[in-house]
Amino acid sequence: MLKEEQKRRIKLYSVADRNRLKAARRRADAAEAARGRADIVQERNRALPHASQLVFPDREAVIPSE
């Protein structure tokens, strides 16, 4: 059984809530683009590359050696 604290942390996925959130974000982006800042909106909403194309820095140098 889940404890009450765990139940409060679990948020069920709601398609209707997600669609409302996306619509609100589109309205805010459209309003900002209408104010002449479309380039900022476009850069902010630019999709990330596929995970296979992401490059992460080598962390080996950070790990102390014996």
PAPA-197136 format. One record per residue: residue number from 0; x, z, y of N, C-alpha, C in turn; residue in one letter. Coordinates in nm, 2 decimals, decimal comma. Layout:
<site n="NUM" n_u="X" n_w="Z" n_v="Y" ca_u="X" ca_w="Z" ca_v="Y" c_u="X" c_w="Z" c_v="Y" res="a"/>
...
***
This chain:
<site n="0" n_u="0,08" n_w="0,00" n_v="-0,12" ca_u="0,00" ca_w="0,00" ca_v="0,00" c_u="0,09" c_w="0,00" c_v="0,13" res="m"/>
<site n="1" n_u="0,04" n_w="-0,06" n_v="0,23" ca_u="0,11" ca_w="-0,06" ca_v="0,36" c_u="0,08" c_w="0,06" c_v="0,44" res="l"/>
<site n="2" n_u="0,18" n_w="0,10" n_v="0,51" ca_u="0,16" ca_w="0,22" ca_v="0,60" c_u="0,09" c_w="0,17" c_v="0,72" res="k"/>
<site n="3" n_u="0,04" n_w="0,26" n_v="0,80" ca_u="-0,03" ca_w="0,22" ca_v="0,92" c_u="0,06" c_w="0,15" c_v="1,02" res="e"/>
<site n="4" n_u="0,18" n_w="0,19" n_v="1,03" ca_u="0,28" ca_w="0,13" ca_v="1,12" c_u="0,31" c_w="-0,01" c_v="1,08" res="e"/>
<site n="5" n_u="0,32" n_w="-0,04" n_v="0,95" ca_u="0,34" ca_w="-0,17" ca_v="0,90" c_u="0,22" c_w="-0,26" c_v="0,93" res="q"/>
<site n="6" n_u="0,10" n_w="-0,21" n_v="0,91" ca_u="-0,02" ca_w="-0,29" ca_v="0,94" c_u="-0,03" c_w="-0,33" c_v="1,09" res="k"/>
<site n="7" n_u="0,02" n_w="-0,24" n_v="1,18" ca_u="0,01" ca_w="-0,27" ca_v="1,32" c_u="0,11" c_w="-0,38" c_v="1,35" res="r"/>
<site n="8" n_u="0,23" n_w="-0,39" n_v="1,28" ca_u="0,33" ca_w="-0,49" ca_v="1,31" c_u="0,30" c_w="-0,63" c_v="1,25" res="r"/>
<site n="9" n_u="0,21" n_w="-0,63" n_v="1,15" ca_u="0,17" ca_w="-0,76" ca_v="1,09" c_u="0,07" c_w="-0,83" c_v="1,18" res="i"/>
<site n="10" n_u="0,11" n_w="-0,96" n_v="1,22" ca_u="0,02" ca_w="-1,04" ca_v="1,30" c_u="-0,02" c_w="-1,16" c_v="1,22" res="k"/>
<site n="11" n_u="-0,15" n_w="-1,17" n_v="1,19" ca_u="-0,20" ca_w="-1,28" ca_v="1,11" c_u="-0,19" c_w="-1,41" c_v="1,20" res="l"/>
<site n="12" n_u="-0,16" n_w="-1,52" n_v="1,13" ca_u="-0,16" ca_w="-1,65" ca_v="1,20" c_u="-0,30" c_w="-1,70" c_v="1,23" res="y"/>
<site n="13" n_u="-0,33" n_w="-1,73" n_v="1,35" ca_u="-0,46" ca_w="-1,78" ca_v="1,39" c_u="-0,45" c_w="-1,92" c_v="1,45" res="s"/>
<site n="14" n_u="-0,51" n_w="-2,02" n_v="1,39" ca_u="-0,50" ca_w="-2,15" ca_v="1,44" c_u="-0,56" c_w="-2,16" c_v="1,58" res="v"/>
<site n="15" n_u="-0,67" n_w="-2,10" n_v="1,60" ca_u="-0,74" ca_w="-2,10" ca_v="1,73" c_u="-0,65" c_w="-2,04" c_v="1,84" res="a"/>
<site n="16" n_u="-0,59" n_w="-1,92" n_v="1,81" ca_u="-0,51" ca_w="-1,86" ca_v="1,91" c_u="-0,38" c_w="-1,95" c_v="1,94" res="d"/>
<site n="17" n_u="-0,33" n_w="-2,01" n_v="1,83" ca_u="-0,21" ca_w="-2,09" ca_v="1,85" c_u="-0,25" c_w="-2,21" c_v="1,94" res="r"/>
<site n="18" n_u="-0,37" n_w="-2,27" n_v="1,92" ca_u="-0,41" ca_w="-2,39" ca_v="2,00" c_u="-0,43" c_w="-2,35" c_v="2,14" res="n"/>
<site n="19" n_u="-0,49" n_w="-2,23" n_v="2,16" ca_u="-0,51" ca_w="-2,18" ca_v="2,30" c_u="-0,38" c_w="-2,16" c_v="2,37" res="r"/>
<site n="20" n_u="-0,28" n_w="-2,10" n_v="2,30" ca_u="-0,15" ca_w="-2,08" ca_v="2,36" c_u="-0,08" c_w="-2,21" c_v="2,40" res="l"/>
<site n="21" n_u="-0,09" n_w="-2,31" n_v="2,31" ca_u="-0,03" ca_w="-2,44" ca_v="2,34" c_u="-0,10" c_w="-2,51" c_v="2,45" res="k"/>
<site n="22" n_u="-0,23" n_w="-2,50" n_v="2,46" ca_u="-0,30" ca_w="-2,56" ca_v="2,58" c_u="-0,27" c_w="-2,49" c_v="2,71" res="a"/>
<site n="23" n_u="-0,25" n_w="-2,36" n_v="2,71" ca_u="-0,21" ca_w="-2,28" ca_v="2,83" c_u="-0,07" c_w="-2,33" c_v="2,87" res="a"/>
<site n="24" n_u="0,02" n_w="-2,34" n_v="2,77" ca_u="0,15" ca_w="-2,39" ca_v="2,81" c_u="0,16" c_w="-2,53" c_v="2,86" res="r"/>
<site n="25" n_u="0,07" n_w="-2,62" n_v="2,81" ca_u="0,06" ca_w="-2,75" ca_v="2,86" c_u="0,01" c_w="-2,76" c_v="3,00" res="r"/>
<site n="26" n_u="-0,09" n_w="-2,67" n_v="3,03" ca_u="-0,15" ca_w="-2,66" ca_v="3,16" c_u="-0,04" c_w="-2,61" c_v="3,26" res="r"/>
<site n="27" n_u="0,03" n_w="-2,51" n_v="3,22" ca_u="0,14" ca_w="-2,46" ca_v="3,31" c_u="0,25" c_w="-2,57" c_v="3,33" res="a"/>
<site n="28" n_u="0,29" n_w="-2,64" n_v="3,23" ca_u="0,39" ca_w="-2,74" ca_v="3,24" c_u="0,34" c_w="-2,86" c_v="3,33" res="d"/>
<site n="29" n_u="0,21" n_w="-2,89" n_v="3,32" ca_u="0,15" ca_w="-3,00" ca_v="3,40" c_u="0,15" c_w="-2,96" c_v="3,55" res="a"/>
<site n="30" n_u="0,12" n_w="-2,83" n_v="3,57" ca_u="0,11" ca_w="-2,78" ca_v="3,71" c_u="0,25" c_w="-2,78" c_v="3,77" res="a"/>
<site n="31" n_u="0,35" n_w="-2,74" n_v="3,69" ca_u="0,49" ca_w="-2,74" ca_v="3,74" c_u="0,54" c_w="-2,88" c_v="3,76" res="e"/>
<site n="32" n_u="0,51" n_w="-2,98" n_v="3,67" ca_u="0,55" ca_w="-3,12" ca_v="3,69" c_u="0,48" c_w="-3,18" c_v="3,82" res="a"/>
<site n="33" n_u="0,36" n_w="-3,14" n_v="3,84" ca_u="0,29" ca_w="-3,19" ca_v="3,96" c_u="0,36" c_w="-3,14" c_v="4,09" res="a"/>
<site n="34" n_u="0,42" n_w="-3,02" n_v="4,08" ca_u="0,50" ca_w="-2,97" ca_v="4,20" c_u="0,63" c_w="-3,04" c_v="4,22" res="r"/>
<site n="35" n_u="0,66" n_w="-3,14" n_v="4,13" ca_u="0,78" ca_w="-3,22" ca_v="4,15" c_u="0,90" c_w="-3,17" c_v="4,07" res="g"/>
<site n="36" n_u="0,88" n_w="-3,09" n_v="3,97" ca_u="0,99" ca_w="-3,04" ca_v="3,89" c_u="0,97" c_w="-3,08" c_v="3,74" res="r"/>
<site n="37" n_u="0,94" n_w="-3,21" n_v="3,72" ca_u="0,92" ca_w="-3,26" ca_v="3,59" c_u="1,05" c_w="-3,26" c_v="3,51" res="a"/>
<site n="38" n_u="1,16" n_w="-3,28" n_v="3,58" ca_u="1,29" ca_w="-3,29" ca_v="3,50" c_u="1,32" c_w="-3,15" c_v="3,44" res="d"/>
<site n="39" n_u="1,29" n_w="-3,04" n_v="3,51" ca_u="1,31" ca_w="-2,91" ca_v="3,46" c_u="1,22" c_w="-2,88" c_v="3,34" res="i"/>
<site n="40" n_u="1,09" n_w="-2,92" n_v="3,36" ca_u="1,00" ca_w="-2,90" ca_v="3,25" c_u="1,04" c_w="-2,98" c_v="3,12" res="v"/>
<site n="41" n_u="1,09" n_w="-3,10" n_v="3,14" ca_u="1,13" ca_w="-3,19" ca_v="3,03" c_u="1,25" c_w="-3,12" c_v="2,96" res="q"/>
<site n="42" n_u="1,35" n_w="-3,08" n_v="3,04" ca_u="1,47" ca_w="-3,02" ca_v="2,98" c_u="1,43" c_w="-2,89" c_v="2,91" res="e"/>
<site n="43" n_u="1,34" n_w="-2,81" n_v="2,96" ca_u="1,30" ca_w="-2,68" ca_v="2,89" c_u="1,23" c_w="-2,71" c_v="2,76" res="r"/>
<site n="44" n_u="1,15" n_w="-2,81" n_v="2,76" ca_u="1,07" ca_w="-2,84" ca_v="2,64" c_u="1,14" c_w="-2,94" c_v="2,54" res="n"/>
<site n="45" n_u="1,26" n_w="-2,97" n_v="2,57" ca_u="1,33" ca_w="-3,06" ca_v="2,48" c_u="1,35" c_w="-3,00" c_v="2,34" res="r"/>
<site n="46" n_u="1,32" n_w="-3,07" n_v="2,24" ca_u="1,33" ca_w="-3,02" ca_v="2,10" c_u="1,47" c_w="-3,00" c_v="2,06" res="a"/>
<site n="47" n_u="1,49" n_w="-2,90" n_v="1,98" ca_u="1,63" ca_w="-2,87" ca_v="1,93" c_u="1,66" c_w="-2,98" c_v="1,82" res="l"/>
<site n="48" n_u="1,78" n_w="-3,01" n_v="1,80" ca_u="1,82" ca_w="-3,10" ca_v="1,69" c_u="1,79" c_w="-3,04" c_v="1,56" res="p"/>
<site n="49" n_u="1,79" n_w="-3,12" n_v="1,46" ca_u="1,76" ca_w="-3,07" ca_v="1,32" c_u="1,87" c_w="-2,97" c_v="1,28" res="h"/>
<site n="50" n_u="1,84" n_w="-2,88" n_v="1,20" ca_u="1,93" ca_w="-2,77" ca_v="1,16" c_u="2,06" c_w="-2,83" c_v="1,10" res="a"/>
<site n="51" n_u="2,06" n_w="-2,94" n_v="1,04" ca_u="2,18" ca_w="-3,00" ca_v="0,98" c_u="2,27" c_w="-3,05" c_v="1,09" res="s"/>
<site n="52" n_u="2,22" n_w="-3,07" n_v="1,21" ca_u="2,31" ca_w="-3,12" ca_v="1,32" c_u="2,36" c_w="-3,01" c_v="1,41" res="q"/>
<site n="53" n_u="2,31" n_w="-2,89" n_v="1,39" ca_u="2,36" ca_w="-2,78" ca_v="1,47" c_u="2,51" c_w="-2,74" c_v="1,43" res="l"/>
<site n="54" n_u="2,58" n_w="-2,71" n_v="1,53" ca_u="2,72" ca_w="-2,68" ca_v="1,51" c_u="2,74" c_w="-2,53" c_v="1,56" res="v"/>
<site n="55" n_u="2,79" n_w="-2,45" n_v="1,47" ca_u="2,81" ca_w="-2,31" ca_v="1,50" c_u="2,96" c_w="-2,29" c_v="1,52" res="f"/>
<site n="56" n_u="3,00" n_w="-2,20" n_v="1,61" ca_u="3,15" ca_w="-2,17" ca_v="1,62" c_u="3,20" c_w="-2,10" c_v="1,50" res="p"/>
<site n="57" n_u="3,33" n_w="-2,13" n_v="1,47" ca_u="3,39" ca_w="-2,06" ca_v="1,36" c_u="3,41" c_w="-1,91" c_v="1,39" res="d"/>
<site n="58" n_u="3,36" n_w="-1,83" n_v="1,31" ca_u="3,36" ca_w="-1,68" ca_v="1,34" c_u="3,48" c_w="-1,62" c_v="1,26" res="r"/>
<site n="59" n_u="3,56" n_w="-1,69" n_v="1,19" ca_u="3,67" ca_w="-1,64" ca_v="1,12" c_u="3,77" c_w="-1,57" c_v="1,21" res="e"/>
<site n="60" n_u="3,79" n_w="-1,63" n_v="1,32" ca_u="3,89" ca_w="-1,57" ca_v="1,42" c_u="3,85" c_w="-1,44" c_v="1,47" res="a"/>
<site n="61" n_u="3,72" n_w="-1,41" n_v="1,47" ca_u="3,67" ca_w="-1,29" ca_v="1,53" c_u="3,69" c_w="-1,17" c_v="1,43" res="v"/>
<site n="62" n_u="3,69" n_w="-1,20" n_v="1,30" ca_u="3,70" ca_w="-1,10" ca_v="1,20" c_u="3,84" c_w="-1,05" c_v="1,19" res="i"/>
<site n="63" n_u="3,86" n_w="-0,92" n_v="1,21" ca_u="4,00" ca_w="-0,86" ca_v="1,21" c_u="4,06" c_w="-0,87" c_v="1,07" res="p"/>
<site n="64" n_u="4,19" n_w="-0,91" n_v="1,07" ca_u="4,26" ca_w="-0,91" ca_v="0,94" c_u="4,33" c_w="-0,78" c_v="0,92" res="s"/>
<site n="65" n_u="4,37" n_w="-0,76" n_v="0,79" ca_u="4,43" ca_w="-0,64" ca_v="0,75" c_u="4,58" c_w="-0,64" c_v="0,79" res="e"/>
***
